[in-house]
Amino acid sequence: MPKLGGMEPLPADFARQLAEVLQPGDEGAAAEVIQAAIRLDDVRLENFLALLAERVRSSARPINRAELRGFLRASTKGERAAGS
């Protein structure tokens, strides 16, 4: 199971869990953003996942492509989720 820095390993069913929180129709955009995110260095990838995780915890509203792209932009600028 993949493990990032000080983070817990990603769950085996991460893709299914992600699909459950995405806005219907945004799966393709999500795949593009995830592909870009996995090319980031460990710190920025951890930031991306932290931003995504915080968003999932904070709202039951489906995540859309614009939010995902925003998380990617923020993580490449070194921004962190609140409380990180």
N, C-alpha and C positions, 0 to 999 in steps of 0.2 A: 504494500500500500504506500503511495507517495506521501512523503512527510516534508514539510517546509520549515526550515529553521526551528524556531521555538513553537511552531504551530502543531496542532494535532493532525494526524493523517487525514487525508480526504476520505470520506466514506466510500465504500465500494459502489454504492448506487448514487454517487454525486450527480451524474448526468440526468438521471430520472428525477432526483430532487430539484435540480435546477429547472428542468422542464415544467415542473409543477408550479413554480413561482413566476414563470415568464408570461407576459401578455401573449395570448394566442396570435400567431402570425409572425412573432418576432424571433422565432427559433433560429432562422438563418442569420440574422444580425447578431444574435447571441453567440452563435458558433464563430463568427468572424471576430468578435471581441475576445472571446476565450482564446482563440488561436493567437491573437496579438498579445494577450496577457501572459500566456505561457512562454513567450519569448523574452519577457522582462527578466531582470535580475531578481534574485530571491527576495530582496527587500521590497522592491516595487510590486512583485507578484503577491507577497504577503499583504501589502497595503491594499491592492485590488480586492483580494479575498476578504479582508477585514471590512472594507467599504460595502461590499456585497452582503456580507453576513449581517452587518449592522442594519442595512436596509431591510433585509428579510425579517429581522427581529422587530423592527420598528413599525412595520405596516403590513397588513394582509393584502394590500392592493398589488396586482400583478406588476412585475418589473418590465419596463419597456426598453426599446433599443436606445433611446436617448439617455436614459439613466445609466445603462451599461456603458455606453461610450463616455459618459461623464465620469464614471468610476475609473475607466481606463485612463482618461486624461489626467484626472486628479492623482492617480497612483504614479504616473510617469513624472509628475511635478513634485513628487515626494510628499503629497498631502496624505494625512491619515484620518481614519475614522475617529469620530469623537470618542474620547476615553481611551484611545490607543497610545 
